Amino acid sequence: MSKILTLKENRDFKRLYRSKTSFVSPTLVTYLIRNNSGTVRYGITTGKKIGNAVKRSRARRVIRAAFREIYPEISQGCDVVFVARGKTPYVKSTKVKTDMYRHFSQAGLIK
């Protein structure tokens, strides 16, 4: 398995938000766009509406854990941004993983 790359630049996040490809579930919003690098890069956003710092950190941990499990099944060549929702800090990573898997399969990115 190759190293998982993360998005860090604000312009990358904005580019994904402007894309028209997004999928919504009660625990997660996923923005997707194809890239030419042949790798999967991802970023996570948690706003203050999620709660205090402890809840935002838990939401990021849950999303990261779910993405690590599903990463080998994703076809290469896309950028992804996950936005945590209000329920994210209160659910287990398996629930987020099922939502994430559904989003990727709807986008046609599952091998």
N, CA, C and O atoms as CSV, one atom per row, in Angstrom:
chain,resi,resn,atom,element,x,y,z
A,1,MET,N,N,0.849,-1.177,0.000
A,1,MET,CA,C,0.000,0.000,0.000
A,1,MET,C,C,0.890,1.234,0.000
A,1,MET,O,O,1.844,1.315,0.774
A,2,SER,N,N,0.581,2.194,-0.866
A,2,SER,CA,C,1.375,3.409,-0.942
A,2,SER,C,C,0.984,4.369,0.175
A,2,SER,O,O,-0.030,4.186,0.848
A,3,LYS,N,N,1.802,5.387,0.355
A,3,LYS,CA,C,1.568,6.366,1.397
A,3,LYS,C,C,0.316,7.187,1.080
A,3,LYS,O,O,0.091,7.571,-0.068
A,4,ILE,N,N,-0.482,7.449,2.091
A,4,ILE,CA,C,-1.694,8.239,1.914
A,4,ILE,C,C,-1.310,9.711,1.972
A,4,ILE,O,O,-0.731,10.168,2.958
A,5,LEU,N,N,-1.633,10.457,0.912
A,5,LEU,CA,C,-1.289,11.872,0.828
A,5,LEU,C,C,-2.444,12.726,1.312
A,5,LEU,O,O,-3.606,12.376,1.108
A,6,THR,N,N,-2.132,13.845,1.953
A,6,THR,CA,C,-3.166,14.736,2.465
A,6,THR,C,C,-3.142,16.068,1.729
A,6,THR,O,O,-2.102,16.504,1.236
A,7,LEU,N,N,-4.293,16.698,1.665
A,7,LEU,CA,C,-4.414,18.040,1.118
A,7,LEU,C,C,-4.132,19.035,2.232
A,7,LEU,O,O,-4.652,18.892,3.339
A,8,LYS,N,N,-3.321,20.034,1.952
A,8,LYS,CA,C,-2.978,21.016,2.974
A,8,LYS,C,C,-3.227,22.452,2.530
A,8,LYS,O,O,-3.404,23.339,3.364
A,9,GLU,N,N,-3.240,22.680,1.227
A,9,GLU,CA,C,-3.373,24.039,0.709
A,9,GLU,C,C,-4.846,24.454,0.631
A,9,GLU,O,O,-5.710,23.659,0.263
A,10,ASN,N,N,-5.108,25.694,0.979
A,10,ASN,CA,C,-6.464,26.230,0.943
A,10,ASN,C,C,-7.018,26.214,-0.475
A,10,ASN,O,O,-8.211,25.982,-0.671
A,11,ARG,N,N,-6.167,26.456,-1.459
A,11,ARG,CA,C,-6.647,26.475,-2.848
A,11,ARG,C,C,-7.150,25.098,-3.283
A,11,ARG,O,O,-8.073,25.004,-4.091
A,12,ASP,N,N,-6.548,24.031,-2.752
A,12,ASP,CA,C,-7.020,22.682,-3.081
A,12,ASP,C,C,-8.403,22.427,-2.497
A,12,ASP,O,O,-9.264,21.847,-3.159
A,13,PHE,N,N,-8.614,22.860,-1.261
A,13,PHE,CA,C,-9.927,22.705,-0.632
A,13,PHE,C,C,-10.973,23.509,-1.402
A,13,PHE,O,O,-12.067,23.008,-1.661
A,14,LYS,N,N,-10.651,24.744,-1.769
A,14,LYS,CA,C,-11.598,25.582,-2.506
A,14,LYS,C,C,-11.937,24.991,-3.866
A,14,LYS,O,O,-13.080,25.067,-4.317
A,15,ARG,N,N,-10.933,24.397,-4.522
A,15,ARG,CA,C,-11.165,23.770,-5.821
A,15,ARG,C,C,-12.167,22.625,-5.687
A,15,ARG,O,O,-13.019,22.445,-6.557
A,16,LEU,N,N,-12.073,21.867,-4.627
A,16,LEU,CA,C,-13.007,20.769,-4.415
A,16,LEU,C,C,-14.396,21.268,-4.043
A,16,LEU,O,O,-15.397,20.689,-4.464
A,17,TYR,N,N,-14.463,22.341,-3.253
A,17,TYR,CA,C,-15.775,22.884,-2.897
A,17,TYR,C,C,-16.493,23.422,-4.130
A,17,TYR,O,O,-17.719,23.344,-4.214
A,18,ARG,N,N,-15.744,23.966,-5.085
A,18,ARG,CA,C,-16.355,24.494,-6.301
A,18,ARG,C,C,-16.806,23.390,-7.246
A,18,ARG,O,O,-17.662,23.619,-8.100
A,19,SER,N,N,-16.243,22.200,-7.104
A,19,SER,CA,C,-16.648,21.102,-7.977
A,19,SER,C,C,-18.097,20.741,-7.687
A,19,SER,O,O,-18.592,20.931,-6.576
A,20,LYS,N,N,-18.745,20.232,-8.678
A,20,LYS,CA,C,-20.170,19.924,-8.536
A,20,LYS,C,C,-20.416,18.527,-7.989
A,20,LYS,O,O,-21.568,18.131,-7.810
A,21,THR,N,N,-19.358,17.774,-7.721
A,21,THR,CA,C,-19.516,16.397,-7.274
A,21,THR,C,C,-19.438,16.327,-5.754
A,21,THR,O,O,-18.355,16.433,-5.177
A,22,SER,N,N,-20.578,16.150,-5.114
A,22,SER,CA,C,-20.602,15.992,-3.661
A,22,SER,C,C,-21.665,14.970,-3.291
A,22,SER,O,O,-22.662,14.796,-3.992
A,23,PHE,N,N,-21.428,14.302,-2.175
A,23,PHE,CA,C,-22.341,13.288,-1.673
A,23,PHE,C,C,-22.587,13.567,-0.199
A,23,PHE,O,O,-21.657,13.889,0.540
A,24,VAL,N,N,-23.833,13.444,0.228
A,24,VAL,CA,C,-24.215,13.830,1.583
A,24,VAL,C,C,-24.842,12.654,2.301
A,24,VAL,O,O,-25.642,11.913,1.729
A,25,SER,N,N,-24.471,12.491,3.561
A,25,SER,CA,C,-25.099,11.529,4.457
A,25,SER,C,C,-25.209,12.201,5.826
A,25,SER,O,O,-24.639,13.275,6.020
A,26,PRO,N,N,-25.917,11.606,6.770
A,26,PRO,CA,C,-26.065,12.251,8.083
A,26,PRO,C,C,-24.752,12.422,8.851
A,26,PRO,O,O,-24.667,13.276,9.733
A,27,THR,N,N,-23.737,11.631,8.534
A,27,THR,CA,C,-22.482,11.727,9.270
A,27,THR,C,C,-21.354,12.365,8.488
A,27,THR,O,O,-20.319,12.691,9.070
A,28,LEU,N,N,-21.519,12.557,7.175
A,28,LEU,CA,C,-20.378,12.942,6.349
A,28,LEU,C,C,-20.828,13.603,5.055
A,28,LEU,O,O,-21.835,13.212,4.464
A,29,VAL,N,N,-20.071,14.612,4.620
A,29,VAL,CA,C,-20.219,15.183,3.279
A,29,VAL,C,C,-18.903,14.921,2.561
A,29,VAL,O,O,-17.831,15.184,3.105
A,30,THR,N,N,-18.985,14.401,1.338
A,30,THR,CA,C,-17.790,14.053,0.578
A,30,THR,C,C,-17.769,14.848,-0.717
A,30,THR,O,O,-18.735,14.818,-1.479
A,31,TYR,N,N,-16.672,15.561,-0.974
A,31,TYR,CA,C,-16.441,16.268,-2.225
A,31,TYR,C,C,-15.353,15.510,-2.982
A,31,TYR,O,O,-14.316,15.172,-2.410
A,32,LEU,N,N,-15.588,15.244,-4.263
A,32,LEU,CA,C,-14.653,14.464,-5.071
A,32,LEU,C,C,-14.336,15.185,-6.370
A,32,LEU,O,O,-15.180,15.874,-6.943
A,33,ILE,N,N,-13.096,15.009,-6.820
A,33,ILE,CA,C,-12.690,15.504,-8.131
A,33,ILE,C,C,-11.532,14.641,-8.617
A,33,ILE,O,O,-10.709,14.198,-7.816
A,34,ARG,N,N,-11.465,14.402,-9.906
A,34,ARG,CA,C,-10.359,13.631,-10.488
A,34,ARG,C,C,-9.105,14.501,-10.551
A,34,ARG,O,O,-9.190,15.715,-10.732
A,35,ASN,N,N,-7.937,13.864,-10.398
A,35,ASN,CA,C,-6.677,14.574,-10.579
A,35,ASN,C,C,-5.812,13.823,-11.577
A,35,ASN,O,O,-6.113,12.683,-11.929
A,36,ASN,N,N,-4.753,14.451,-12.028
A,36,ASN,CA,C,-3.876,13.832,-13.027
A,36,ASN,C,C,-2.639,13.195,-12.412
A,36,ASN,O,O,-1.787,12.680,-13.137
A,37,SER,N,N,-2.527,13.222,-11.086
A,37,SER,CA,C,-1.321,12.716,-10.453
A,37,SER,C,C,-1.330,11.194,-10.287
A,37,SER,O,O,-0.277,10.593,-10.076
A,38,GLY,N,N,-2.479,10.579,-10.377
A,38,GLY,CA,C,-2.544,9.129,-10.230
A,38,GLY,C,C,-2.502,8.663,-8.786
A,38,GLY,O,O,-2.282,7.480,-8.523
A,39,THR,N,N,-2.712,9.577,-7.844
A,39,THR,CA,C,-2.742,9.228,-6.429
A,39,THR,C,C,-4.050,9.709,-5.820
A,39,THR,O,O,-4.767,10.522,-6.403
A,40,VAL,N,N,-4.343,9.188,-4.636
A,40,VAL,CA,C,-5.507,9.647,-3.888
A,40,VAL,C,C,-5.021,10.581,-2.796
A,40,VAL,O,O,-4.212,10.196,-1.952
A,41,ARG,N,N,-5.519,11.814,-2.814
A,41,ARG,CA,C,-5.196,12.777,-1.770
A,41,ARG,C,C,-6.499,13.118,-1.051
A,41,ARG,O,O,-7.557,13.193,-1.677
A,42,TYR,N,N,-6.422,13.326,0.265
A,42,TYR,CA,C,-7.638,13.618,1.005
A,42,TYR,C,C,-7.393,14.722,2.028
A,42,TYR,O,O,-6.265,14.965,2.459
A,43,GLY,N,N,-8.487,15.380,2.400
A,43,GLY,CA,C,-8.457,16.391,3.444
A,43,GLY,C,C,-9.713,16.267,4.284
A,43,GLY,O,O,-10.728,15.737,3.832
A,44,ILE,N,N,-9.634,16.762,5.511
A,44,ILE,CA,C,-10.772,16.686,6.434
A,44,ILE,C,C,-11.046,18.081,6.967
A,44,ILE,O,O,-10.125,18.804,7.344
A,45,THR,N,N,-12.323,18.454,6.995
A,45,THR,CA,C,-12.742,19.734,7.537
A,45,THR,C,C,-13.737,19.492,8.658
A,45,THR,O,O,-14.697,18.738,8.499
A,46,THR,N,N,-13.501,20.136,9.791
A,46,THR,CA,C,-14.460,20.103,10.892
A,46,THR,C,C,-14.679,21.531,11.362
A,46,THR,O,O,-13.752,22.186,11.840
A,47,GLY,N,N,-15.889,22.003,11.225
A,47,GLY,CA,C,-16.200,23.367,11.621
A,47,GLY,C,C,-16.566,23.455,13.087
A,47,GLY,O,O,-16.701,22.440,13.772
A,48,LYS,N,N,-16.725,24.671,13.557
A,48,LYS,CA,C,-17.062,24.884,14.970
A,48,LYS,C,C,-18.475,24.442,15.325
A,48,LYS,O,O,-18.798,24.282,16.502
A,49,LYS,N,N,-19.320,24.243,14.314
A,49,LYS,CA,C,-20.670,23.755,14.588
A,49,LYS,C,C,-20.658,22.338,15.151
A,49,LYS,O,O,-21.619,21.913,15.792
A,50,ILE,N,N,-19.578,21.612,14.914
A,50,ILE,CA,C,-19.455,20.229,15.394
A,50,ILE,C,C,-19.411,20.197,16.915
A,50,ILE,O,O,-19.971,19.294,17.537
A,51,GLY,N,N,-18.755,21.171,17.508
A,51,GLY,CA,C,-18.646,21.203,18.961
A,51,GLY,C,C,-17.295,21.752,19.383
A,51,GLY,O,O,-16.618,22.437,18.616
A,52,ASN,N,N,-16.915,21.443,20.612
A,52,ASN,CA,C,-15.640,21.943,21.117
A,52,ASN,C,C,-14.474,21.177,20.485
A,52,ASN,O,O,-14.682,20.300,19.646
A,53,ALA,N,N,-13.263,21.509,20.889
A,53,ALA,CA,C,-12.071,20.935,20.275
A,53,ALA,C,C,-12.009,19.419,20.433
A,53,ALA,O,O,-11.525,18.722,19.541
A,54,VAL,N,N,-12.491,18.911,21.552
A,54,VAL,CA,C,-12.466,17.466,21.786
A,54,VAL,C,C,-13.353,16.747,20.772
A,54,VAL,O,O,-12.957,15.720,20.222
A,55,LYS,N,N,-14.545,17.277,20.523
A,55,LYS,CA,C,-15.467,16.654,19.569
A,55,LYS,C,C,-14.959,16.779,18.141
A,55,LYS,O,O,-15.097,15.845,17.351
A,56,ARG,N,N,-14.370,17.927,17.800
A,56,ARG,CA,C,-13.818,18.095,16.456
A,56,ARG,C,C,-12.662,17.125,16.223
A,56,ARG,O,O,-12.541,16.555,15.139
A,57,SER,N,N,-11.818,16.938,17.228
A,57,SER,CA,C,-10.704,15.995,17.096
A,57,SER,C,C,-11.212,14.561,16.954
A,57,SER,O,O,-10.683,13.786,16.158
A,58,ARG,N,N,-12.228,14.216,17.722
A,58,ARG,CA,C,-12.798,12.870,17.605
A,58,ARG,C,C,-13.385,12.657,16.221
A,58,ARG,O,O,-13.218,11.585,15.639
A,59,ALA,N,N,-14.073,13.667,15.681
A,59,ALA,CA,C,-14.648,13.553,14.343
A,59,ALA,C,C,-13.545,13.313,13.309
A,59,ALA,O,O,-13.707,12.477,12.420
A,60,ARG,N,N,-12.444,14.024,13.412
A,60,ARG,CA,C,-11.326,13.830,12.485
A,60,ARG,C,C,-10.725,12.436,12.631
A,60,ARG,O,O,-10.401,11.795,11.632
A,61,ARG,N,N,-10.574,11.964,13.861
A,61,ARG,CA,C,-10.030,10.620,14.095
A,61,ARG,C,C,-10.919,9.545,13.490
A,61,ARG,O,O,-10.428,8.600,12.873
A,62,VAL,N,N,-12.228,9.689,13.669
A,62,VAL,CA,C,-13.185,8.708,13.147
A,62,VAL,C,C,-13.128,8.682,11.623
A,62,VAL,O,O,-13.136,7.610,11.020
A,63,ILE,N,N,-13.070,9.855,11.000
A,63,ILE,CA,C,-13.017,9.933,9.541
A,63,ILE,C,C,-11.710,9.338,9.026
A,63,ILE,O,O,-11.712,8.592,8.047
A,64,ARG,N,N,-10.593,9.663,9.681
A,64,ARG,CA,C,-9.294,9.116,9.270
A,64,ARG,C,C,-9.266,7.594,9.375
A,64,ARG,O,O,-8.747,6.920,8.485
A,65,ALA,N,N,-9.820,7.051,10.458
A,65,ALA,CA,C,-9.843,5.597,10.645
A,65,ALA,C,C,-10.677,4.923,9.561
A,65,ALA,O,O,-10.283,3.885,9.030
A,66,ALA,N,N,-11.810,5.500,9.234
A,66,ALA,CA,C,-12.661,4.922,8.189
A,66,ALA,C,C,-11.968,4.996,6.831
A,66,ALA,O,O,-12.043,4.051,6.046
A,67,PHE,N,N,-11.296,6.108,6.550
A,67,PHE,CA,C,-10.629,6.265,5.253
A,67,PHE,C,C,-9.464,5.289,5.118
A,67,PHE,O,O,-9.241,4.746,4.036
A,68,ARG,N,N,-8.718,5.059,6.195
A,68,ARG,CA,C,-7.600,4.113,6.146
A,68,ARG,C,C,-8.073,2.707,5.786
A,68,ARG,O,O,-7.376,1.978,5.081
A,69,GLU,N,N,-9.249,2.327,6.268
A,69,GLU,CA,C,-9.765,0.995,5.975
A,69,GLU,C,C,-10.237,0.864,4.531
A,69,GLU,O,O,-10.105,-0.200,3.927
A,70,ILE,N,N,-10.778,1.927,3.985
A,70,ILE,CA,C,-11.363,1.863,2.652
A,70,ILE,C,C,-10.365,2.248,1.559
A,70,ILE,O,O,-10.634,2.022,0.379
A,71,TYR,N,N,-9.221,2.825,1.929
A,71,TYR,CA,C,-8.245,3.339,0.968
A,71,TYR,C,C,-7.781,2.307,-0.065
A,71,TYR,O,O,-7.696,2.657,-1.243
A,72,PRO,N,N,-7.475,1.057,0.304
A,72,PRO,CA,C,-6.993,0.105,-0.717
A,72,PRO,C,C,-8.016,-0.201,-1.811
A,72,PRO,O,O,-7.631,-0.641,-2.894
A,73,GLU,N,N,-9.298,0.019,-1.560
A,73,GLU,CA,C,-10.333,-0.294,-2.538
A,73,GLU,C,C,-10.631,0.853,-3.490
A,73,GLU,O,O,-11.390,0.678,-4.442
A,74,ILE,N,N,-10.044,2.033,-3.251
A,74,ILE,CA,C,-10.329,3.214,-4.066
A,74,ILE,C,C,-9.414,3.213,-5.276
A,74,ILE,O,O,-8.212,2.977,-5.158
A,75,SER,N,N,-9.994,3.479,-6.451
A,75,SER,CA,C,-9.158,3.590,-7.645
A,75,SER,C,C,-8.386,4.902,-7.579
A,75,SER,O,O,-8.897,5.917,-7.107
A,76,GLN,N,N,-7.160,4.862,-8.055
A,76,GLN,CA,C,-6.240,5.997,-7.925
A,76,GLN,C,C,-6.639,7.140,-8.859
A,76,GLN,O,O,-7.306,6.932,-9.873
A,77,GLY,N,N,-6.214,8.348,-8.492
A,77,GLY,CA,C,-6.429,9.501,-9.360
A,77,GLY,C,C,-7.571,10.395,-8.949
A,77,GLY,O,O,-8.319,10.860,-9.809
A,78,CYS,N,N,-7.737,10.657,-7.636
A,78,CYS,CA,C,-8.802,11.559,-7.212
A,78,CYS,C,C,-8.377,12.331,-5.961
A,78,CYS,O,O,-7.538,11.880,-5.182
A,79,ASP,N,N,-8.974,13.488,-5.798
A,79,ASP,CA,C,-8.829,14.286,-4.588
A,79,ASP,C,C,-10.156,14.246,-3.853
A,79,ASP,O,O,-11.218,14.306,-4.472
A,80,VAL,N,N,-10.093,14.144,-2.530
A,80,VAL,CA,C,-11.296,13.993,-1.719
A,80,VAL,C,C,-11.211,14.930,-0.529
A,80,VAL,O,O,-10.158,15.057,0.097
A,81,VAL,N,N,-12.334,15.595,-0.213
A,81,VAL,CA,C,-12.444,16.349,1.030
A,81,VAL,C,C,-13.663,15.824,1.772
A,81,VAL,O,O,-14.758,15.736,1.217
A,82,PHE,N,N,-13.453,15.477,3.035
A,82,PHE,CA,C,-14.535,15.029,3.901
A,82,PHE,C,C,-14.876,16.160,4.859
A,82,PHE,O,O,-13.989,16.753,5.475
A,83,VAL,N,N,-16.161,16.455,4.981
A,83,VAL,CA,C,-16.637,17.469,5.911
A,83,VAL,C,C,-17.451,16.766,6.982
A,83,VAL,O,O,-18.434,16.087,6.688
A,84,ALA,N,N,-17.031,16.935,8.224
A,84,ALA,CA,C,-17.743,16.307,9.339
A,84,ALA,C,C,-19.079,17.006,9.558
A,84,ALA,O,O,-19.206,18.211,9.340
A,85,ARG,N,N,-20.059,16.244,9.986
A,85,ARG,CA,C,-21.371,16.803,10.302
A,85,ARG,C,C,-21.629,16.643,11.790
A,85,ARG,O,O,-20.784,16.110,12.509
A,86,GLY,N,N,-22.768,17.092,12.257
A,86,GLY,CA,C,-23.073,17.103,13.675
A,86,GLY,C,C,-23.055,15.747,14.351
A,86,GLY,O,O,-22.719,15.656,15.531
A,87,LYS,N,N,-23.409,14.687,13.631
A,87,LYS,CA,C,-23.438,13.345,14.214
A,87,LYS,C,C,-22.081,12.652,14.228
A,87,LYS,O,O,-21.912,11.653,14.926
A,88,THR,N,N,-21.125,13.155,13.482
A,88,THR,CA,C,-19.852,12.456,13.296
A,88,THR,C,C,-19.130,12.130,14.601
A,88,THR,O,O,-18.654,11.003,14.741
A,89,PRO,N,N,-19.019,13.049,15.570
A,89,PRO,CA,C,-18.274,12.685,16.778
A,89,PRO,C,C,-18.973,11.642,17.648
A,89,PRO,O,O,-18.353,11.083,18.553
A,90,TYR,N,N,-20.237,11.375,17.391
A,90,TYR,CA,C,-21.008,10.479,18.241
A,90,TYR,C,C,-21.151,9.069,17.674
A,90,TYR,O,O,-21.726,8.205,18.336
A,91,VAL,N,N,-20.646,8.815,16.471
A,91,VAL,CA,C,-20.784,7.490,15.873
A,91,VAL,C,C,-19.423,6.816,15.789
A,91,VAL,O,O,-18.382,7.458,15.933
A,92,LYS,N,N,-19.453,5.523,15.557
A,92,LYS,CA,C,-18.212,4.755,15.411
A,92,LYS,C,C,-17.715,4.847,13.970
A,92,LYS,O,O,-18.450,5.225,13.057
A,93,SER,N,N,-16.461,4.492,13.801
A,93,SER,CA,C,-15.867,4.615,12.470
A,93,SER,C,C,-16.497,3.637,11.469
A,93,SER,O,O,-16.416,3.866,10.262
A,94,THR,N,N,-17.117,2.564,11.941
A,94,THR,CA,C,-17.751,1.622,11.017
A,94,THR,C,C,-18.951,2.253,10.322
A,94,THR,O,O,-19.195,1.981,9.147
A,95,LYS,N,N,-19.701,3.090,11.029
A,95,LYS,CA,C,-20.838,3.783,10.412
A,95,LYS,C,C,-20.340,4.787,9.377
A,95,LYS,O,O,-20.902,4.895,8.287
A,96,VAL,N,N,-19.285,5.518,9.722
A,96,VAL,CA,C,-18.715,6.480,8.777
A,96,VAL,C,C,-18.140,5.737,7.577
A,96,VAL,O,O,-18.227,6.220,6.448
A,97,LYS,N,N,-17.554,4.570,7.813
A,97,LYS,CA,C,-16.986,3.777,6.723
A,97,LYS,C,C,-18.058,3.335,5.739
A,97,LYS,O,O,-17.834,3.373,4.529
A,98,THR,N,N,-19.218,2.917,6.233
A,98,THR,CA,C,-20.291,2.497,5.320
A,98,THR,C,C,-20.783,3.684,4.490
A,98,THR,O,O,-21.040,3.539,3.295
A,99,ASP,N,N,-20.916,4.859,5.116
A,99,ASP,CA,C,-21.324,6.050,4.367
A,99,ASP,C,C,-20.267,6.429,3.332
A,99,ASP,O,O,-20.593,6.771,2.195
A,100,MET,N,N,-19.007,6.366,3.735
A,100,MET,CA,C,-17.904,6.700,2.849
A,100,MET,C,C,-17.851,5.732,1.674
A,100,MET,O,O,-17.652,6.151,0.534
A,101,TYR,N,N,-18.027,4.443,1.943
A,101,TYR,CA,C,-18.019,3.435,0.883
A,101,TYR,C,C,-19.150,3.686,-0.107
A,101,TYR,O,O,-18.969,3.551,-1.317
A,102,ARG,N,N,-20.315,4.051,0.415
A,102,ARG,CA,C,-21.454,4.348,-0.452
A,102,ARG,C,C,-21.167,5.559,-1.334
A,102,ARG,O,O,-21.527,5.562,-2.511
A,103,HIS,N,N,-20.523,6.590,-0.778
A,103,HIS,CA,C,-20.190,7.786,-1.563
A,103,HIS,C,C,-19.211,7.454,-2.689
A,103,HIS,O,O,-19.379,7.904,-3.822
A,104,PHE,N,N,-18.183,6.657,-2.363
A,104,PHE,CA,C,-17.207,6.295,-3.396
A,104,PHE,C,C,-17.812,5.398,-4.466
A,104,PHE,O,O,-17.472,5.519,-5.643
A,105,SER,N,N,-18.702,4.501,-4.069
A,105,SER,CA,C,-19.321,3.624,-5.063
A,105,SER,C,C,-20.283,4.404,-5.944
A,105,SER,O,O,-20.399,4.104,-7.132
A,106,GLN,N,N,-20.976,5.399,-5.397
A,106,GLN,CA,C,-21.836,6.247,-6.225
A,106,GLN,C,C,-21.012,7.047,-7.220
A,106,GLN,O,O,-21.472,7.325,-8.327
A,107,ALA,N,N,-19.801,7.417,-6.835
A,107,ALA,CA,C,-18.928,8.167,-7.748
A,107,ALA,C,C,-18.221,7.259,-8.724
A,107,ALA,O,O,-17.587,7.750,-9.658
A,108,GLY,N,N,-18.305,5.939,-8.546
A,108,GLY,CA,C,-17.668,4.985,-9.428
A,108,GLY,C,C,-16.174,4.857,-9.199
A,108,GLY,O,O,-15.428,4.573,-10.136
A,109,LEU,N,N,-15.723,5.062,-7.966
A,109,LEU,CA,C,-14.295,5.018,-7.670
A,109,LEU,C,C,-13.876,3.782,-6.894
A,109,LEU,O,O,-12.732,3.713,-6.443
A,110,ILE,N,N,-14.750,2.809,-6.722
A,110,ILE,CA,C,-14.391,1.571,-6.053
A,110,ILE,C,C,-13.888,0.582,-7.102
A,110,ILE,O,O,-14.513,0.403,-8.148
A,111,LYS,N,N,-12.763,-0.054,-6.815
A,111,LYS,CA,C,-12.180,-1.027,-7.770
A,111,LYS,C,C,-13.050,-2.248,-7.921
A,111,LYS,O,O,-12.712,-3.157,-8.678
